[in-house]
Amino acid sequence: MSSPGTNVLARTVLARLTSRGETLATAESLTGGLIGELLTDVPGASASYLGGVIAYATRLKATLAGVPDAMLTTDGPVAASTARAMAGGIATRCGADWGLAVTGVAGPDSQDGHLPGEVHVALVGPSGEKIIEERHELTGDRTAIRRRTADIALALLADALE
């Protein structure tokens, strides 16, 4: 279940996208589709949210989200560059104006030397001209990290659209 703040963020993002005549696609790893769920909980979301992918396995970050294999080999699945490539890749593949992506470690165990709570969020805007990326170190259990990541991603997009 999402928090009331998250519902407000999802509604805000969708309203801003719709008023601008722009669209969004998402590529999610550690959140497992939570961002897409929050967006599609809002009636009329289809006016601006095209859809997205859950690229949980590393190989799907390449095949579905467009991350270059060489980048995954060099930087790994938990990296700012990977999040940025996921955001750009999903926007291109879906024909969306905006691409929003998250990758990281929800826990409870570390992954390839990355501790639980390490999260990378990336946003690519129209024509790839606006690129924002953030790294966060979150605390809490797996559910809290996933929910907080979704909130952070939606807030990043809301701010960019303001």
C-alpha positions as CSV (number, residue, x, y, z in Angstrom):
1,M,0.0,0.0,0.0
2,S,1.3,3.4,-0.9
3,S,1.5,6.4,1.4
4,P,-0.9,9.4,0.9
5,G,2.2,11.5,-0.1
6,T,3.0,9.0,-2.9
7,N,-0.6,9.2,-4.2
8,V,-0.3,13.0,-4.4
9,L,3.1,12.7,-6.2
10,A,1.7,10.3,-8.8
11,R,-1.3,12.6,-9.4
12,T,0.9,15.6,-9.6
13,V,3.3,14.0,-12.1
14,L,0.5,12.8,-14.3
15,A,-1.3,16.2,-14.2
16,R,1.9,18.0,-15.2
17,L,2.7,15.6,-18.0
18,T,-0.8,15.8,-19.4
19,S,-0.9,19.6,-19.2
20,R,2.4,19.7,-21.1
21,G,1.2,17.1,-23.7
22,E,4.2,14.8,-22.7
23,T,4.5,11.2,-22.0
24,L,6.5,9.0,-19.5
25,A,7.9,5.4,-19.5
26,T,9.6,3.7,-16.6
27,A,12.3,1.1,-16.2
28,E,12.4,-0.4,-12.7
29,S,14.7,-2.8,-11.0
30,L,14.6,-2.8,-7.2
31,T,11.1,-1.4,-7.0
32,G,9.7,-4.3,-9.1
33,G,7.0,-2.3,-10.8
34,L,5.9,-0.2,-7.8
35,I,6.3,3.1,-9.6
36,G,4.2,1.9,-12.5
37,E,1.6,0.6,-10.0
38,L,1.4,4.0,-8.2
39,L,1.0,5.8,-11.5
40,T,-1.7,3.5,-12.9
41,D,-3.6,3.7,-9.6
42,V,-4.5,7.3,-10.8
43,P,-7.6,7.4,-13.0
44,G,-6.7,8.7,-16.5
45,A,-3.0,7.7,-16.1
46,S,-3.0,6.4,-19.7
47,A,-3.2,10.0,-21.0
48,S,0.5,10.4,-20.2
49,Y,1.9,7.2,-18.8
50,L,2.8,4.8,-21.6
51,G,4.1,1.9,-19.5
52,G,7.4,0.4,-18.5
53,V,9.5,-2.6,-17.8
54,I,10.6,-4.4,-14.7
55,A,14.2,-5.3,-15.5
56,Y,15.0,-7.2,-12.3
57,A,17.6,-9.5,-13.8
58,T,20.8,-7.9,-15.1
59,R,20.4,-9.3,-18.6
60,L,17.0,-7.7,-18.9
61,K,18.5,-4.3,-18.2
62,A,20.2,-4.8,-21.6
63,T,17.5,-6.5,-23.6
64,L,14.5,-4.6,-22.3
65,A,15.8,-1.3,-21.0
66,G,18.7,-0.7,-23.5
67,V,21.7,-0.7,-21.2
68,P,24.8,-1.5,-23.3
69,D,26.3,-4.9,-22.4
70,A,29.7,-3.3,-22.0
71,M,28.4,-0.9,-19.4
72,L,26.8,-3.7,-17.4
73,T,30.1,-5.6,-17.5
74,T,32.2,-2.5,-16.5
75,D,29.9,-0.6,-14.2
76,G,27.5,-3.3,-13.1
77,P,23.7,-3.3,-12.6
78,V,23.9,-1.0,-9.5
79,A,25.4,2.2,-10.9
80,A,24.5,5.8,-11.9
81,S,25.5,5.0,-15.5
82,T,23.2,2.0,-15.6
83,A,20.2,4.0,-14.2
84,R,20.9,6.8,-16.8
85,A,21.1,4.2,-19.6
86,M,17.9,2.5,-18.4
87,A,16.0,5.9,-18.4
88,G,17.2,6.8,-21.9
89,G,16.7,3.3,-23.2
90,I,13.1,3.0,-22.0
91,A,12.1,6.5,-23.2
92,T,13.5,5.6,-26.7
93,R,12.0,2.1,-26.8
94,C,8.6,3.3,-25.7
95,G,8.6,6.6,-27.7
96,A,8.1,8.6,-24.5
97,D,9.2,12.2,-23.8
98,W,10.5,11.2,-20.4
99,G,12.2,8.1,-19.1
100,L,12.4,7.4,-15.4
101,A,14.6,4.6,-14.0
102,V,15.6,3.1,-10.7
103,T,18.2,0.5,-9.8
104,G,19.8,-0.5,-6.5
105,V,19.8,-3.0,-3.7
106,A,16.6,-3.4,-1.6
107,G,18.2,-6.1,0.6
108,P,18.3,-7.8,2.9
109,D,21.7,-8.9,1.5
110,S,24.4,-7.0,-0.3
111,Q,24.8,-7.4,-4.1
112,D,28.2,-7.3,-5.8
113,G,29.7,-5.2,-3.0
114,H,26.7,-2.8,-2.9
115,L,25.0,-2.5,0.5
116,P,21.2,-2.6,1.0
117,G,19.8,0.8,0.6
118,E,22.1,2.0,-2.2
119,V,19.8,3.4,-4.9
120,H,20.3,5.2,-8.2
121,V,17.5,7.2,-9.8
122,A,17.8,8.7,-13.3
123,L,15.5,10.9,-15.3
124,V,15.9,11.7,-19.0
125,G,13.7,14.4,-20.5
126,P,12.5,15.3,-24.0
127,S,15.1,14.5,-26.7
128,G,17.5,13.4,-24.0
129,E,18.2,17.1,-23.2
130,K,17.4,16.9,-19.5
131,I,19.3,14.3,-17.6
132,I,19.1,14.1,-13.8
133,E,20.6,11.4,-11.7
134,E,20.7,10.9,-7.9
135,R,22.3,8.4,-5.6
136,H,20.7,7.7,-2.3
137,E,21.7,5.6,0.8
138,L,18.4,4.6,2.3
139,T,17.8,2.7,5.6
140,G,15.1,0.3,6.7
141,D,13.8,-3.0,5.6
142,R,13.3,-4.2,2.0
143,T,9.7,-2.8,1.8
144,A,10.7,0.6,3.2
145,I,13.6,0.9,0.8
146,R,11.4,0.0,-2.2
147,R,8.7,2.5,-1.2
148,R,11.1,5.3,-0.4
149,T,12.8,4.8,-3.8
150,A,9.4,5.1,-5.5
151,D,8.7,8.3,-3.6
152,I,12.1,9.7,-4.5
153,A,11.7,8.9,-8.2
154,L,8.2,10.5,-8.4
155,A,9.4,13.6,-6.5
156,L,12.4,13.9,-8.9
157,L,10.1,13.9,-11.9
158,A,7.5,16.2,-10.3
159,D,10.3,18.8,-9.6
160,A,11.6,18.5,-13.2
161,L,8.2,19.1,-14.6
162,E,7.5,22.1,-12.4
